[in-house]
Amino acid sequence: MPEKSASAVQTATSRPPVNAADIEGSLERMEHLNEAISRRAFELYEKEGRVDGQDLRHWLEAEREILHPVHMKLEDAAGEFVVLAELPGFTAGDIEVSVEPRRVIITGKRESKEEDKQGDAVYVEQCSDEIFRTMELPAEVNVLKVTAMLKDGVLTVQLPKAAATKSALADSKTA
């Protein structure tokens, strides 16, 4: 059973909160996103005349419209894993990092609204980007010591390896 406790780390404005993953909340959010993508994919299917055989293309197009792409990289440093995620335009307040012993979940949403008045006309432009990415970790981490920092559009999540994992690695190197 995954550990459910992690402290929120938010000592500076550039640090998004880090929480123990709420399994039910994560599943509910994934279900909500899946339904939204499914609805949009069906709208694309109907718009193109209900022609069969384009399910995957419709799904991928709907996913691109709803979710902002996030490029992620996992580094295995001495005693910790480091996850790097590219999140240009997002602020620490837009992002939440949830951690399970073997998984990191990065979620976030940003919205912008611009109004331009020209005479009697008012032009309003609204934009919304949502992210939802999970990454499986190759070994357990100590969820109580995870930190995250956002700098120049790159989120760095430091995940100290669990003590059992460190000692198992040391035993395997000496054998």
C-alpha positions in Angstrom: 0.0 0.0 0.0 1.5 3.4 -1.0 2.5 5.9 1.7 -0.1 8.6 2.0 1.9 11.3 3.8 4.1 14.0 2.3 4.6 17.5 3.4 3.8 20.4 1.1 7.0 22.3 0.1 6.3 25.9 -0.7 9.0 28.1 0.7 9.4 30.3 -2.3 7.1 31.5 -5.0 9.0 29.3 -7.5 8.2 26.1 -5.6 5.0 24.3 -6.6 3.3 22.3 -3.8 4.4 18.7 -3.4 1.8 16.3 -1.9 1.3 12.7 -1.3 -0.7 11.4 -4.2 -4.4 11.1 -3.6 -5.2 7.9 -5.6 -8.9 8.5 -5.7 -8.5 12.1 -6.8 -6.0 11.2 -9.5 -8.3 8.5 -10.8 -11.2 10.9 -10.8 -9.2 13.5 -12.7 -8.0 10.9 -15.2 -11.6 9.8 -15.7 -12.7 13.4 -16.2 -10.0 14.0 -18.8 -10.7 10.7 -20.5 -14.4 11.7 -20.8 -13.5 15.2 -22.2 -11.1 13.7 -24.8 -13.7 11.1 -25.7 -16.4 13.8 -26.2 -14.2 15.9 -28.3 -13.0 12.9 -30.4 -16.7 12.0 -31.0 -17.4 15.6 -32.1 -14.5 15.3 -34.6 -16.0 12.0 -35.8 -19.4 13.6 -36.4 -17.9 16.7 -38.0 -16.2 14.5 -40.6 -19.4 12.8 -41.6 -19.2 9.8 -39.2 -16.6 8.0 -41.4 -15.3 4.9 -39.6 -11.6 4.0 -39.3 -10.3 7.4 -38.0 -10.7 6.7 -34.2 -7.1 7.0 -33.3 -6.5 10.2 -35.3 -9.6 11.7 -33.7 -8.5 10.7 -30.2 -5.0 12.1 -30.7 -6.3 15.3 -32.1 -8.7 15.7 -29.2 -6.0 15.0 -26.7 -3.7 17.6 -28.3 -6.5 20.2 -28.1 -7.2 19.5 -24.4 -3.8 18.7 -22.9 -0.7 20.8 -23.1 2.3 18.6 -24.1 4.9 18.1 -21.4 8.4 16.8 -22.2 9.8 14.9 -19.3 13.2 13.4 -18.5 14.2 11.1 -15.6 17.8 11.2 -14.3 19.2 8.7 -11.8 21.6 10.7 -9.6 23.5 9.4 -6.5 20.8 8.7 -3.9 18.0 10.4 -5.8 15.9 10.5 -8.9 15.5 13.9 -10.6 12.5 14.5 -12.9 12.8 17.5 -15.3 9.6 18.7 -17.0 9.3 21.5 -19.5 6.4 23.8 -18.5 7.0 27.1 -20.3 4.5 29.8 -19.4 3.3 28.0 -16.2 3.9 29.5 -12.7 4.4 27.6 -9.5 0.8 28.4 -8.5 -0.5 26.7 -11.7 1.2 23.4 -10.9 0.8 20.6 -8.4 3.2 17.7 -7.9 1.9 14.5 -6.3 4.1 11.7 -5.3 3.6 8.0 -4.6 6.5 5.7 -3.6 7.0 4.7 -7.3 5.2 7.4 -9.3 5.2 11.2 -9.8 2.1 12.9 -11.1 2.3 16.5 -12.4 -0.9 18.4 -12.9 -1.7 21.9 -13.6 -3.9 24.4 -15.4 -3.4 28.0 -16.5 -5.8 30.4 -18.0 -5.4 33.7 -19.6 -7.8 36.4 -20.8 -7.2 39.5 -22.8 -9.7 42.2 -23.5 -9.2 44.9 -26.2 -11.6 47.7 -26.6 -11.8 49.4 -30.0 -14.5 52.0 -30.0 -17.8 50.2 -29.2 -16.4 46.8 -29.9 -14.8 44.6 -27.2 -12.6 41.8 -28.3 -12.0 39.0 -25.7 -9.4 36.3 -26.1 -9.4 33.4 -23.7 -6.9 30.6 -23.5 -6.6 27.6 -21.2 -3.8 24.9 -21.0 -4.1 21.9 -18.8 -1.4 19.3 -18.0 -1.6 15.8 -16.6 1.5 13.7 -16.7 2.5 10.6 -14.7 5.9 9.0 -14.6 6.6 5.6 -13.1 9.8 5.4 -11.1 12.3 2.5 -11.3 12.5 2.3 -7.5 10.8 3.6 -4.4 11.4 7.1 -3.1 10.9 8.8 0.2 7.7 10.8 -0.3 8.3 12.9 2.8 11.6 14.5 1.4 10.5 15.3 -2.2 11.1 18.9 -3.3 10.1 20.7 -6.5 11.3 24.0 -8.0 10.2 25.8 -11.1 12.8 28.0 -12.8 12.8 29.4 -16.4 9.9 27.1 -17.4 11.6 23.9 -16.2 10.2 22.0 -13.2 12.8 20.1 -11.3 11.5 17.4 -8.9 14.1 15.9 -6.6 13.0 12.5 -5.3 15.4 11.0 -2.6 15.5 7.2 -2.9 14.0 5.2 -0.1 16.5 3.8 2.4 15.7 0.2 1.5 16.5 0.9 -2.1 19.8 2.6 -1.3 20.9 -0.3 0.9 19.8 -2.9 -1.7 21.9 -1.1 -4.3 24.9 -1.0 -2.0 24.5 -4.7 -1.3 24.3 -5.5 -5.0 27.5 -3.5 -5.7 29.5 -5.3 -3.0 28.4 -8.7 -4.1 
